[in-house]
Amino acid sequence: MNAHPARALDRKRRCEEALANATGIRVLQSIVAAVPVRLMKRDLLFVAEQLLPLLDEKRLEMVARNRSIKAKEGESVAKLLGAFVRKADEGTIGKLVVEAVILLSARTQADGGKMLRVAAQVYGIDTDAVALKVKHEFAAKDKARKAAKPEPKPPANPEAKTVKKTAA
């Protein structure tokens, strides 16, 4: 009987983490979209090629995924991103550089979200609006998932019937 509330709390915690992660990713994407083109391609390429190797595998995959780059079995995400950056225009590289700096800073700070908040402020991103939109999207997905899959009936529990008979 105690397992059910624990599962519910665990599910709630996972949902809150997923919501926070999705909100953070969406804020990061909004910041990246707001980065203006300023530096020349060679400068941006140099910076990007120095930053990318500093990202861990998880963050490299995030940067790649944000650009619809997917590594197949045996492929290196780092090599795919390197090839992508060399072919990219200045605006695309600039956005990638800002994203990499935010991800690196978040990794090295005790409060990883601080750099995201600072960058959001610099680029004029309303993090509350982004969070609300993500929350609504999660709620809609959850509602659709529940509508598509009916709740399973709990298995018959002989002890529960015994308790009910004794209590009556």
DSSP file (Angstrom, degrees, kcal/mol; ACC not computed):
  #  RESIDUE AA STRUCTURE BP1 BP2  ACC     N-H-->O    O-->H-N    N-H-->O    O-->H-N    TCO  KAPPA ALPHA  PHI   PSI    X-CA   Y-CA   Z-CA
    1    1 A M              0   0    0      0, 0.0     3,-0.4     0, 0.0     0, 0.0   0.000 360.0 360.0 360.0 -34.0    0.0    0.0    0.0
    2    2 A N     >  +     0   0    0      1,-0.2     4,-1.5     2,-0.2     5,-0.1   0.714 360.0  68.6 -72.3 -20.6    2.9    2.4    0.7
    3    3 A A  H  > S+     0   0    0      1,-0.2     4,-2.5     2,-0.2    -1,-0.2   0.865  92.1  58.8 -68.0 -35.5    4.4    1.7   -2.8
    4    4 A H  H  > S+     0   0    0     -3,-0.4     4,-2.4     2,-0.2    -1,-0.2   0.944 107.1  43.9 -63.1 -50.3    1.5    3.5   -4.5
    5    5 A P  H  > S+     0   0    0      0, 0.0     4,-2.5     0, 0.0    -1,-0.2   0.879 113.8  52.6 -62.7 -34.5    2.0    6.9   -2.8
    6    6 A A  H  X S+     0   0    0     -4,-1.5     4,-2.6     2,-0.2    -2,-0.2   0.906 109.6  48.5 -66.1 -40.2    5.8    6.6   -3.4
    7    7 A R  H  X S+     0   0    0     -4,-2.5     4,-2.8     2,-0.2    -1,-0.2   0.902 111.2  50.6 -65.3 -39.6    5.2    5.9   -7.1
    8    8 A A  H  X S+     0   0    0     -4,-2.4     4,-2.5     2,-0.2    -2,-0.2   0.914 112.2  46.5 -64.5 -42.7    2.9    8.9   -7.3
    9    9 A L  H  X S+     0   0    0     -4,-2.5     4,-2.7     2,-0.2    -2,-0.2   0.905 113.1  49.6 -65.4 -40.5    5.5   11.1   -5.6
   10   10 A D  H  X S+     0   0    0     -4,-2.6     4,-2.6     2,-0.2    -2,-0.2   0.915 111.8  48.3 -63.9 -42.7    8.2    9.8   -7.8
   11   11 A R  H  X S+     0   0    0     -4,-2.8     4,-2.5     2,-0.2    -2,-0.2   0.912 111.9  49.7 -63.4 -42.2    6.1   10.4  -10.9
   12   12 A K  H  X S+     0   0    0     -4,-2.5     4,-2.5     2,-0.2    -2,-0.2   0.920 111.4  48.9 -62.5 -43.7    5.3   13.9   -9.7
   13   13 A R  H  X S+     0   0    0     -4,-2.7     4,-2.5     2,-0.2    -2,-0.2   0.913 112.0  48.6 -62.3 -43.4    9.0   14.6   -9.1
   14   14 A R  H  X S+     0   0    0     -4,-2.6     4,-2.8     2,-0.2    -2,-0.2   0.896 111.2  50.4 -63.8 -40.2    9.9   13.2  -12.6
   15   15 A C  H  X S+     0   0    0     -4,-2.5     4,-2.5     2,-0.2    -2,-0.2   0.910 111.0  48.6 -63.8 -42.3    7.2   15.4  -14.1
   16   16 A E  H  X S+     0   0    0     -4,-2.5     4,-2.5     2,-0.2    -2,-0.2   0.904 112.9  47.9 -65.1 -40.3    8.5   18.5  -12.3
   17   17 A E  H  X S+     0   0    0     -4,-2.5     4,-3.0     2,-0.2    -2,-0.2   0.922 112.3  48.9 -64.9 -43.5   12.0   17.7  -13.5
   18   18 A A  H  X S+     0   0    0     -4,-2.8     4,-2.8     2,-0.2     5,-0.2   0.899 112.1  49.1 -63.2 -40.3   10.9   17.2  -17.1
   19   19 A L  H  X S+     0   0    0     -4,-2.5     4,-2.4     2,-0.2    -2,-0.2   0.926 113.1  46.5 -64.0 -45.5    9.0   20.4  -17.0
   20   20 A A  H  X S+     0   0    0     -4,-2.5     4,-2.6     2,-0.2    -2,-0.2   0.912 114.7  47.5 -63.9 -43.0   12.0   22.3  -15.6
   21   21 A N  H  X S+     0   0    0     -4,-3.0     4,-2.6     2,-0.2    -2,-0.2   0.932 113.0  47.5 -64.1 -45.9   14.3   20.7  -18.1
   22   22 A A  H  X S+     0   0    0     -4,-2.8     4,-2.4    -5,-0.2    -2,-0.2   0.888 112.5  50.0 -63.4 -38.6   11.9   21.4  -21.0
   23   23 A T  H  X S+     0   0    0     -4,-2.4     4,-2.7    -5,-0.2    -1,-0.2   0.936 111.2  48.8 -64.9 -45.7   11.5   25.0  -19.9
   24   24 A G  H  X S+     0   0    0     -4,-2.6     4,-2.5     1,-0.2    -2,-0.2   0.910 112.4  48.0 -59.5 -43.3   15.3   25.5  -19.6
   25   25 A I  H  X S+     0   0    0     -4,-2.6     4,-2.6     2,-0.2    -1,-0.2   0.912 112.2  49.3 -64.2 -42.2   15.8   24.0  -23.1
   26   26 A R  H  X S+     0   0    0     -4,-2.4     4,-2.2     2,-0.2    -2,-0.2   0.893 110.9  49.5 -65.7 -39.8   13.1   26.3  -24.5
   27   27 A V  H  X S+     0   0    0     -4,-2.7     4,-2.4     2,-0.2    -2,-0.2   0.930 111.5  50.1 -63.0 -44.3   14.6   29.4  -22.8
   28   28 A L  H  X S+     0   0    0     -4,-2.5     4,-2.7     1,-0.2    -2,-0.2   0.919 110.4  49.5 -59.6 -44.2   18.0   28.4  -24.2
   29   29 A Q  H  X S+     0   0    0     -4,-2.6     4,-2.1     1,-0.2    -1,-0.2   0.883 110.3  50.8 -62.9 -38.2   16.5   28.0  -27.7
   30   30 A S  H  X S+     0   0    0     -4,-2.2     4,-1.1     2,-0.2    -1,-0.2   0.898 110.7  48.8 -66.0 -40.3   14.8   31.4  -27.4
   31   31 A I  H >X S+     0   0    0     -4,-2.4     3,-0.8     1,-0.2     4,-0.6   0.944 110.6  50.6 -62.5 -48.0   18.1   33.0  -26.4
   32   32 A V  H >< S+     0   0    0     -4,-2.7     3,-1.1     1,-0.3    -2,-0.2   0.888 107.4  53.8 -58.8 -40.0   19.9   31.3  -29.3
   33   33 A A  H 3< S+     0   0    0     -4,-2.1    -1,-0.3     1,-0.2    -2,-0.2   0.778 107.2  52.9 -65.4 -25.3   17.2   32.6  -31.7
   34   34 A A  H << S+     0   0    0     -4,-1.1    -1,-0.2    -3,-0.8    -2,-0.2   0.501  78.8 115.5 -89.3  -4.5   17.8   36.1  -30.5
   35   35 A V    <<  -     0   0    0     -3,-1.1    60,-0.1    -4,-0.6     2,-0.1  -0.509  59.5-141.8 -70.2 123.9   21.6   36.1  -31.0
   36   36 A P        -     0   0    0      0, 0.0     2,-0.6     0, 0.0    -1,-0.1  -0.428  18.5-105.2 -83.2 161.8   22.5   38.7  -33.7
   37   37 A V        +     0   0    0      1,-0.2    54,-0.1    -2,-0.1     3,-0.1  -0.766  62.3 133.1 -85.0 123.1   25.2   38.3  -36.4
   38   38 A R        +     0   0    0     -2,-0.6    -1,-0.2     1,-0.1     2,-0.1   0.572  46.5  68.0-135.7 -47.4   28.2   40.4  -35.5
   39   39 A L  S    S-     0   0    0     51,-0.1    -1,-0.1     1,-0.1     2,-0.1  -0.365  82.8-103.1 -83.2 160.0   31.5   38.5  -35.8
   40   40 A M     >  -     0   0    0      1,-0.1     4,-2.3    -2,-0.1     3,-0.4  -0.432  35.4-108.8 -76.6 158.1   33.1   37.3  -39.1
   41   41 A K  H  > S+     0   0    0      1,-0.2     4,-3.2     2,-0.2     5,-0.3   0.891 116.7  54.5 -57.2 -43.9   32.8   33.6  -39.9
   42   42 A R  H  > S+     0   0    0      1,-0.2     4,-2.1     2,-0.2    -1,-0.2   0.881 110.3  47.6 -61.7 -36.2   36.5   32.8  -39.3
   43   43 A D  H  > S+     0   0    0     -3,-0.4     4,-2.4     2,-0.2    -1,-0.2   0.940 114.8  44.7 -67.7 -47.2   36.2   34.3  -35.8
   44   44 A L  H  X S+     0   0    0     -4,-2.3     4,-3.0     1,-0.2     5,-0.2   0.902 112.4  52.0 -63.6 -41.7   33.1   32.5  -34.9
   45   45 A L  H  X S+     0   0    0     -4,-3.2     4,-2.7    -5,-0.2    -1,-0.2   0.916 109.4  50.4 -61.4 -43.7   34.4   29.2  -36.4
   46   46 A F  H  X S+     0   0    0     -4,-2.1     4,-1.2    -5,-0.3    -2,-0.2   0.944 113.5  44.6 -58.8 -49.0   37.6   29.5  -34.3
   47   47 A V  H >X S+     0   0    0     -4,-2.4     4,-2.3     1,-0.2     3,-0.5   0.932 114.0  49.4 -63.1 -46.2   35.5   30.1  -31.1
   48   48 A A  H 3X S+     0   0    0     -4,-3.0     4,-2.7     1,-0.2    -1,-0.2   0.909 108.7  52.5 -60.5 -42.9   33.1   27.3  -31.9
   49   49 A E  H 3< S+     0   0    0     -4,-2.7    -1,-0.2     1,-0.2    -2,-0.2   0.744 112.9  45.8 -67.9 -21.7   35.9   24.8  -32.6
   50   50 A Q  H << S+     0   0    0     -4,-1.2     4,-0.3    -3,-0.5    -1,-0.2   0.808 116.3  44.6 -85.6 -33.0   37.5   25.7  -29.3
   51   51 A L  H >X S+     0   0    0     -4,-2.3     3,-1.9    -5,-0.2     4,-0.6   0.909 100.4  64.9 -78.6 -43.5   34.2   25.5  -27.3
   52   52 A L  G >< S+     0   0    0     -4,-2.7     3,-1.5     1,-0.3    -1,-0.2   0.868  97.8  54.0 -54.1 -44.3   32.7   22.3  -28.7
   53   53 A P  G 34 S+     0   0    0      0, 0.0    -1,-0.3     0, 0.0    -2,-0.1   0.718 101.4  62.6 -64.6 -16.4   35.4   19.9  -27.4
   54   54 A L  G <4 S+     0   0    0     -3,-1.9     2,-0.2    -4,-0.3    -2,-0.2   0.668  85.9  91.9 -80.4 -16.2   34.8   21.3  -23.9
   55   55 A L  S << S-     0   0    0     -3,-1.5    49,-0.0    -4,-0.6     2,-0.0  -0.554  78.6-123.5 -79.5 141.3   31.2   20.1  -23.8
   56   56 A D     >  -     0   0    0     -2,-0.2     4,-2.6     1,-0.1     5,-0.2  -0.278  34.5 -95.5 -75.0 171.7   30.4   16.7  -22.4
   57   57 A E  H  > S+     0   0    0      1,-0.2     4,-2.5     2,-0.2     5,-0.2   0.877 123.2  53.4 -58.4 -42.1   28.6   14.1  -24.5
   58   58 A K  H  > S+     0   0    0      1,-0.2     4,-1.6     2,-0.2    -1,-0.2   0.920 112.9  43.0 -61.3 -44.5   25.2   14.9  -23.1
   59   59 A R  H  > S+     0   0    0      2,-0.2     4,-2.5     1,-0.2    -2,-0.2   0.860 111.3  54.6 -72.7 -35.3   25.5   18.6  -23.9
   60   60 A L  H  X S+     0   0    0     -4,-2.6     4,-2.6     1,-0.2    -2,-0.2   0.921 108.5  49.8 -60.2 -43.2   27.0   17.9  -27.3
   61   61 A E  H  X S+     0   0    0     -4,-2.5     4,-3.0    -5,-0.2    -2,-0.2   0.873 109.5  51.9 -63.6 -37.2   24.0   15.7  -28.1
   62   62 A M  H  X S+     0   0    0     -4,-1.6     4,-2.3     2,-0.2    -2,-0.2   0.935 110.7  47.1 -64.3 -46.5   21.7   18.6  -26.9
   63   63 A V  H  < S+     0   0    0     -4,-2.5     4,-0.4     2,-0.2    -2,-0.2   0.915 115.5  46.4 -61.1 -43.2   23.5   21.1  -29.3
   64   64 A A  H ><>S+     0   0    0     -4,-2.6     5,-2.7     1,-0.2     3,-1.6   0.935 111.0  51.1 -65.0 -46.5   23.2   18.5  -32.1
   65   65 A R  H ><5S+     0   0    0     -4,-3.0     3,-1.9     1,-0.3    -1,-0.2   0.870 102.8  60.1 -60.1 -37.8   19.6   17.7  -31.4
   66   66 A N  T 3<5S+     0   0    0     -4,-2.3    -1,-0.3     1,-0.3    -2,-0.2   0.639 110.6  43.0 -65.2 -12.9   18.7   21.5  -31.4
   67   67 A R  T < 5S-     0   0    0     -3,-1.6    -1,-0.3    -4,-0.4    -2,-0.2   0.138 119.7-109.6-116.0  16.5   20.0   21.5  -35.0
   68   68 A S  T < 5 +     0   0    0     -3,-1.9     2,-0.6     1,-0.2    -3,-0.2   0.815  69.4 146.8  58.5  34.3   18.3   18.2  -36.0
   69   69 A I      < -     0   0    0     -5,-2.7     2,-0.5    -8,-0.1    -1,-0.2  -0.901  24.0-176.9-101.4 121.4   21.7   16.4  -36.2
   70   70 A K        -     0   0    0     -2,-0.6     2,-0.4    -3,-0.1    -9,-0.0  -0.976  18.6-138.9-123.4 127.5   21.4   12.8  -35.2
   71   71 A A        -     0   0    0     -2,-0.5     2,-0.1     4,-0.1     3,-0.1  -0.660  17.2-142.5 -82.9 134.1   24.3   10.4  -34.9
   72   72 A K    >   -     0   0    0     -2,-0.4     3,-2.7     1,-0.2    -1,-0.0  -0.397  48.0 -58.9 -84.5 171.0   23.8    6.9  -36.2
   73   73 A E  T 3  S+     0   0    0      1,-0.3    -1,-0.2    -2,-0.1     3,-0.1  -0.270 128.8  11.6 -51.7 126.2   25.3    3.9  -34.6
   74   74 A G  T 3  S+     0   0    0      1,-0.3    -1,-0.3    -3,-0.1     2,-0.2   0.324 100.0 121.4  87.0  -8.2   29.1    4.3  -34.5
   75   75 A E    <   -     0   0    0     -3,-2.7     2,-0.6     1,-0.0    -1,-0.3  -0.619  62.0-125.4 -88.5 149.7   29.1    7.9  -35.5
   76   76 A S     >  -     0   0    0     -2,-0.2     4,-2.3     1,-0.2     5,-0.2  -0.831   6.2-154.7 -96.0 124.1   30.6   10.6  -33.4
   77   77 A V  H  > S+     0   0    0     -2,-0.6     4,-2.8     1,-0.2     5,-0.2   0.898  97.9  56.1 -60.9 -40.0   28.3   13.5  -32.4
   78   78 A A  H  > S+     0   0    0      1,-0.2     4,-2.3     2,-0.2    -1,-0.2   0.909 108.7  45.7 -60.6 -43.4   31.4   15.7  -32.0
   79   79 A K  H  > S+     0   0    0      2,-0.2     4,-2.4     1,-0.2    -1,-0.2   0.907 112.7  50.5 -67.5 -40.8   32.6   15.0  -35.6
   80   80 A L  H  X S+     0   0    0     -4,-2.3     4,-2.2     1,-0.2    -2,-0.2   0.914 112.4  46.7 -63.0 -42.8   29.1   15.6  -37.0
   81   81 A L  H  X S+     0   0    0     -4,-2.8     4,-2.8     2,-0.2    -2,-0.2   0.898 110.2  53.9 -65.4 -39.9   28.9   18.9  -35.2
   82   82 A G  H  X S+     0   0    0     -4,-2.3     4,-2.0    -5,-0.2    -2,-0.2   0.923 111.0  45.4 -59.7 -44.8   32.4   19.9  -36.3
   83   83 A A  H  X S+     0   0    0     -4,-2.4     4,-1.1     1,-0.2    -1,-0.2   0.896 112.7  51.6 -65.4 -40.0   31.4   19.2  -40.0
   84   84 A F  H  X S+     0   0    0     -4,-2.2     4,-1.0     1,-0.2     3,-0.5   0.930 109.6  49.3 -61.0 -46.5   28.1   21.1  -39.5
   85   85 A V  H >< S+     0   0    0     -4,-2.8     3,-0.6     1,-0.2    -1,-0.2   0.890 106.1  55.8 -63.4 -41.5   29.9   24.1  -38.0
   86   86 A R  H 3< S+     0   0    0     -4,-2.0    -1,-0.2     1,-0.2    -2,-0.2   0.801 114.6  40.2 -62.9 -28.3   32.5   24.3  -40.9
   87   87 A K  H 3< S+     0   0    0     -4,-1.1    -1,-0.2    -3,-0.5    -2,-0.2   0.590  97.9 102.5 -93.2 -12.8   29.7   24.5  -43.4
   88   88 A A  S << S-     0   0    0     -4,-1.0     2,-0.1    -3,-0.6   -43,-0.1  -0.240  71.2-115.4 -76.0 158.8   27.4   26.8  -41.4
   89   89 A D     >  -     0   0    0      1,-0.1     4,-2.3     4,-0.0     5,-0.2  -0.345  37.0 -95.4 -84.3 173.1   26.9   30.6  -42.0
   90   90 A E  H  > S+     0   0    0      1,-0.2     4,-2.8     2,-0.2     5,-0.2   0.882 122.2  52.1 -58.7 -43.5   28.0   33.3  -39.4
   91   91 A G  H  > S+     0   0    0      1,-0.2     4,-2.1     2,-0.2    -1,-0.2   0.912 110.8  47.3 -61.5 -43.3   24.5   33.5  -37.8
   92   92 A T  H  > S+     0   0    0      2,-0.2     4,-2.0     1,-0.2    -1,-0.2   0.904 114.1  46.9 -65.6 -42.2   24.3   29.8  -37.2
   93   93 A I  H  X S+     0   0    0     -4,-2.3     4,-2.6     2,-0.2    -2,-0.2   0.912 110.3  53.7 -67.2 -41.1   27.8   29.6  -35.8
   94   94 A G  H  X S+     0   0    0     -4,-2.8     4,-2.2     1,-0.2    -2,-0.2   0.909 109.1  48.3 -58.7 -43.3   27.1   32.7  -33.6
   95   95 A K  H  X S+     0   0    0     -4,-2.1     4,-2.4     1,-0.2    -1,-0.2   0.906 111.3  50.4 -63.6 -41.7   24.0   31.0  -32.1
   96   96 A L  H  X S+     0   0    0     -4,-2.0     4,-2.8     2,-0.2    -2,-0.2   0.894 108.7  52.4 -63.6 -40.3   26.0   27.8  -31.5
   97   97 A V  H  X S+     0   0    0     -4,-2.6     4,-2.4     2,-0.2    -2,-0.2   0.930 110.4  47.0 -62.5 -46.0   28.7   29.7  -29.7
   98   98 A V  H  X S+     0   0    0     -4,-2.2     4,-2.3     1,-0.2    -1,-0.2   0.925 113.2  49.5 -62.1 -43.6   26.3   31.5  -27.4
   99   99 A E  H  X S+     0   0    0     -4,-2.4     4,-2.6     1,-0.2    -2,-0.2   0.926 111.1  49.0 -60.5 -45.4   24.6   28.1  -26.7
  100  100 A A  H  X S+     0   0    0     -4,-2.8     4,-2.7     1,-0.2     5,-0.2   0.894 110.3  51.0 -63.2 -40.5   27.9   26.4  -25.9
  101  101 A V  H  X S+     0   0    0     -4,-2.4     4,-2.7     2,-0.2     5,-0.2   0.922 111.4  47.9 -63.3 -43.3   29.0   29.2  -23.6
  102  102 A I  H  X S+     0   0    0     -4,-2.3     4,-2.6     2,-0.2    -2,-0.2   0.936 113.7  46.8 -62.6 -45.7   25.7   29.0  -21.7
  103  103 A L  H  X S+     0   0    0     -4,-2.6     4,-1.6     2,-0.2    -2,-0.2   0.899 114.1  47.3 -64.7 -40.9   25.9   25.2  -21.4
  104  104 A L  H  X S+     0   0    0     -4,-2.7     4,-1.5     2,-0.2    -2,-0.2   0.927 113.8  47.3 -65.7 -44.4   29.6   25.3  -20.3
  105  105 A S  H  X S+     0   0    0     -4,-2.7     4,-1.2     1,-0.2    -2,-0.2   0.899 110.0  52.9 -64.2 -41.0   28.9   28.0  -17.7
  106  106 A A  H  < S+     0   0    0     -4,-2.6    -1,-0.2     1,-0.2    -2,-0.2   0.854 108.0  52.4 -63.0 -34.1   25.8   26.2  -16.4
  107  107 A R  H  < S+     0   0    0     -4,-1.6    -1,-0.2     1,-0.2    -2,-0.2   0.842 112.9  42.9 -70.7 -33.1   28.0   23.1  -15.9
  108  108 A T  H  < S+     0   0    0     -4,-1.5     2,-0.3    -3,-0.2    -1,-0.2   0.573  99.9  82.9 -93.8  -9.1   30.6   24.9  -13.9
  109  109 A Q  S  < S-     0   0    0     -4,-1.2     3,-0.3    -3,-0.2     4,-0.0  -0.686  75.4-133.6 -96.3 149.1   28.4   26.9  -11.7
  110  110 A A  S    S+     0   0    0     -2,-0.3     2,-1.0     1,-0.3    -1,-0.1   0.911 108.9  47.3 -62.6 -41.4   26.7   25.7   -8.5
  111  111 A D  S >> S-     0   0    0      1,-0.2     3,-1.8    -3,-0.0     4,-0.5  -0.797  75.1-176.1-101.1  89.7   23.5   27.3   -9.7
  112  112 A G  H 3> S+     0   0    0     -2,-1.0     4,-0.6     1,-0.3     3,-0.3   0.753  79.0  58.6 -59.4 -27.0   23.4   26.0  -13.3
  113  113 A G  H 3> S+     0   0    0      1,-0.2     4,-2.3     2,-0.2    -1,-0.3   0.627  85.7  80.0 -79.1 -12.4   20.3   28.0  -14.1
  114  114 A K  H <> S+     0   0    0     -3,-1.8     4,-2.6     1,-0.2    -1,-0.2   0.933  92.8  47.2 -61.5 -47.2   21.9   31.3  -13.2
  115  115 A M  H  X S+     0   0    0     -4,-0.5     4,-2.8    -3,-0.3     5,-0.2   0.884 110.9  53.0 -63.1 -37.7   23.7   31.6  -16.5
  116  116 A L  H  X S+     0   0    0     -4,-0.6     4,-2.4     2,-0.2    -1,-0.2   0.917 110.9  46.5 -63.0 -42.9   20.5   30.7  -18.4
  117  117 A R  H  X S+     0   0    0     -4,-2.3     4,-2.1     2,-0.2    -2,-0.2   0.906 113.0  49.4 -65.5 -41.6   18.6   33.5  -16.5
  118  118 A V  H  X S+     0   0    0     -4,-2.6     4,-2.4     2,-0.2    -2,-0.2   0.939 113.4  45.9 -62.8 -47.2   21.4   36.0  -17.2
  119  119 A A  H  X S+     0   0    0     -4,-2.8     4,-2.3     1,-0.2    -2,-0.2   0.892 110.2  54.0 -63.8 -39.9   21.5   35.2  -20.9
  120  120 A A  H  <>S+     0   0    0     -4,-2.4     5,-3.2    -5,-0.2     4,-0.3   0.899 110.2  47.8 -60.9 -39.8   17.7   35.3  -21.0
  121  121 A Q  H ><5S+     0   0    0     -4,-2.1     3,-1.1     3,-0.2    -2,-0.2   0.925 110.3  51.4 -66.7 -44.2   17.8   38.8  -19.6
  122  122 A V  H 3<5S+     0   0    0     -4,-2.4    -2,-0.2     1,-0.2    -1,-0.2   0.891 116.6  39.9 -59.1 -40.7   20.6   39.9  -22.0
  123  123 A Y  T 3<5S-     0   0    0     -4,-2.3    -1,-0.2    -5,-0.2    -2,-0.2   0.319 114.0-114.0 -96.1   7.7   18.5   38.7  -25.0
  124  124 A G  T < 5 +     0   0    0     -3,-1.1     2,-0.5    -4,-0.3    -3,-0.2   0.860  56.0 161.8  67.8  37.6   15.2   39.9  -23.7
  125  125 A I      < -     0   0    0     -5,-3.2     2,-1.2    -6,-0.2    -1,-0.2  -0.808  38.3-138.1 -94.4 127.1   13.6   36.5  -23.3
  126  126 A D     >  -     0   0    0     -2,-0.5     4,-2.0     1,-0.2     3,-0.2  -0.716  20.0-173.7 -83.7  96.4   10.5   36.3  -21.0
  127  127 A T  H  > S+     0   0    0     -2,-1.2     4,-2.7     1,-0.2    -1,-0.2   0.822  80.8  56.9 -65.5 -31.5   11.3   33.1  -19.1
  128  128 A D  H  > S+     0   0    0      2,-0.2     4,-2.4     1,-0.2    -1,-0.2   0.913 107.6  47.8 -65.6 -41.1    7.9   33.1  -17.3
  129  129 A A  H  > S+     0   0    0      2,-0.2     4,-2.2     1,-0.2    -2,-0.2   0.905 113.0  48.5 -65.4 -40.9    6.1   33.2  -20.7
  130  130 A V  H  X S+     0   0    0     -4,-2.0     4,-2.5     2,-0.2    -2,-0.2   0.929 111.7  49.8 -63.4 -45.0    8.3   30.3  -21.9
  131  131 A A  H  X S+     0   0    0     -4,-2.7     4,-2.4     1,-0.2    -2,-0.2   0.899 110.7  49.8 -61.5 -41.8    7.7   28.3  -18.7
  132  132 A L  H  X S+     0   0    0     -4,-2.4     4,-2.3     2,-0.2    -1,-0.2   0.909 110.6  49.6 -64.2 -42.4    3.9   28.8  -19.0
  133  133 A K  H  X S+     0   0    0     -4,-2.2     4,-2.3     2,-0.2    -2,-0.2   0.922 112.4  47.3 -62.9 -44.4    3.9   27.7  -22.7
  134  134 A V  H  X S+     0   0    0     -4,-2.5     4,-2.6     2,-0.2    -2,-0.2   0.902 110.5  53.0 -63.4 -40.9    5.9   24.6  -21.8
  135  135 A K  H  X S+     0   0    0     -4,-2.4     4,-2.3     1,-0.2    -2,-0.2   0.914 109.9  47.8 -61.2 -43.2    3.6   23.8  -18.9
  136  136 A H  H  X S+     0   0    0     -4,-2.3     4,-2.4     2,-0.2    -1,-0.2   0.898 111.2  51.1 -64.3 -40.8    0.6   24.1  -21.2
  137  137 A E  H  X S+     0   0    0     -4,-2.3     4,-2.4     2,-0.2    -2,-0.2   0.910 110.8  48.4 -62.7 -42.5    2.2   21.8  -23.8
  138  138 A F  H  X S+     0   0    0     -4,-2.6     4,-2.7     2,-0.2    -2,-0.2   0.916 111.4  50.0 -63.8 -42.9    3.0   19.2  -21.1
  139  139 A A  H  X S+     0   0    0     -4,-2.3     4,-2.5     1,-0.2    -2,-0.2   0.906 111.2  48.9 -62.6 -41.5   -0.5   19.3  -19.8
  140  140 A A  H  X S+     0   0    0     -4,-2.4     4,-2.5     2,-0.2    -2,-0.2   0.911 112.6  47.6 -65.2 -42.5   -1.9   18.9  -23.3
  141  141 A K  H  X S+     0   0    0     -4,-2.4     4,-2.6     2,-0.2    -2,-0.2   0.913 112.9  48.9 -63.3 -42.5    0.4   15.9  -24.0
  142  142 A D  H  X S+     0   0    0     -4,-2.7     4,-2.5     2,-0.2    -2,-0.2   0.910 112.1  48.5 -64.1 -42.4   -0.5   14.4  -20.6
  143  143 A K  H  X S+     0   0    0     -4,-2.5     4,-2.2     2,-0.2    -2,-0.2   0.913 113.1  47.4 -63.5 -43.5   -4.2   14.9  -21.4
  144  144 A A  H  X S+     0   0    0     -4,-2.5     4,-2.0     2,-0.2    -2,-0.2   0.890 111.9  50.7 -64.8 -39.7   -3.8   13.3  -24.8
  145  145 A R  H  X S+     0   0    0     -4,-2.6     4,-1.5     1,-0.2    -2,-0.2   0.915 111.8  46.8 -64.8 -43.0   -1.9   10.4  -23.4
  146  146 A K  H  < S+     0   0    0     -4,-2.5    -2,-0.2     1,-0.2    -1,-0.2   0.869 112.0  50.7 -68.0 -36.0   -4.5    9.7  -20.8
  147  147 A A  H  < S+     0   0    0     -4,-2.2    -1,-0.2     1,-0.2    -2,-0.2   0.852 112.0  47.9 -68.9 -34.1   -7.3   10.0  -23.3
  148  148 A A  H  < S+     0   0    0     -4,-2.0    -1,-0.2     1,-0.2    -2,-0.2   0.773 115.1  46.3 -77.2 -26.7   -5.5    7.5  -25.6
  149  149 A K  S  < S-     0   0    0     -4,-1.5    -1,-0.2    -5,-0.2     2,-0.0  -0.929  81.3-141.2-123.8 108.6   -4.8    5.0  -22.9
  150  150 A P        -     0   0    0      0, 0.0    -3,-0.1     0, 0.0    -2,-0.0  -0.356  35.0 -97.1 -66.4 147.3   -7.6    4.0  -20.5
  151  151 A E        -     0   0    0     -5,-0.1     2,-0.1     1,-0.1    -5,-0.0  -0.435  41.0-119.8 -63.6 129.6   -6.6    3.6  -16.9
  152  152 A P        -     0   0    0      0, 0.0    -1,-0.1     0, 0.0    -3,-0.0  -0.460  27.9-111.6 -70.8 144.4   -6.0   -0.1  -16.1
  153  153 A K        -     0   0    0     -2,-0.1     3,-0.1     1,-0.1     0, 0.0  -0.520  37.9-104.0 -72.7 141.8   -8.2   -1.6  -13.4
  154  154 A P        -     0   0    0      0, 0.0     3,-0.1     0, 0.0    -1,-0.1  -0.384  44.2 -98.5 -65.1 145.5   -6.3   -2.4  -10.3
  155  155 A P        -     0   0    0      0, 0.0     2,-0.1     0, 0.0     0, 0.0  -0.284  47.5 -90.3 -63.2 149.1   -5.7   -6.2   -9.9
  156  156 A A        -     0   0    0     -3,-0.1    -3,-0.0     1,-0.1     0, 0.0  -0.401  41.4-158.7 -61.3 130.9   -8.1   -8.0   -7.6
  157  157 A N    >>  -     0   0    0      1,-0.1     4,-1.4    -2,-0.1     3,-0.6  -0.925   9.6-164.1-118.1 105.4   -6.7   -8.0   -4.1
  158  158 A P  H 3> S+     0   0    0      0, 0.0     4,-1.8     0, 0.0    -1,-0.1   0.828  90.4  57.4 -59.8 -32.1   -8.2  -10.7   -1.9
  159  159 A E  H 3> S+     0   0    0      1,-0.2     4,-2.3     2,-0.2     5,-0.2   0.874 101.8  55.3 -66.4 -36.3   -6.9   -9.0    1.3
  160  160 A A  H <> S+     0   0    0     -3,-0.6     4,-2.1     1,-0.2    -1,-0.2   0.892 107.6  49.2 -63.9 -39.1   -8.9   -5.8    0.4
  161  161 A K  H  X S+     0   0    0     -4,-1.4     4,-2.2     2,-0.2    -1,-0.2   0.897 110.2  51.4 -66.4 -39.9  -12.1   -7.8    0.2
  162  162 A T  H  X S+     0   0    0     -4,-1.8     4,-2.3     1,-0.2    -2,-0.2   0.912 109.3  50.2 -62.5 -43.0  -11.4   -9.5    3.5
  163  163 A V  H  X S+     0   0    0     -4,-2.3     4,-2.5     1,-0.2    -1,-0.2   0.916 109.9  50.5 -62.8 -43.5  -10.8   -6.1    5.1
  164  164 A K  H  X S+     0   0    0     -4,-2.1     4,-1.5     1,-0.2    -1,-0.2   0.905 110.9  48.7 -63.0 -41.3  -14.1   -4.7    3.7
  165  165 A K  H  < S+     0   0    0     -4,-2.2    -1,-0.2     1,-0.2    -2,-0.2   0.901 113.7  46.8 -65.4 -39.8  -16.1   -7.7    5.1
  166  166 A T  H  < S+     0   0    0     -4,-2.3    -2,-0.2     1,-0.2    -1,-0.2   0.873 110.7  51.9 -70.7 -36.3  -14.5   -7.4    8.5
  167  167 A A  H  <        0   0    0     -4,-2.5    -1,-0.2     1,-0.3    -2,-0.2   0.799 360.0 360.0 -70.7 -27.9  -15.1   -3.7    8.6
  168  168 A A     <        0   0    0     -4,-1.5    -1,-0.3    -5,-0.2    -2,-0.2   0.473 360.0 360.0 -79.6 360.0  -18.8   -4.1    7.8
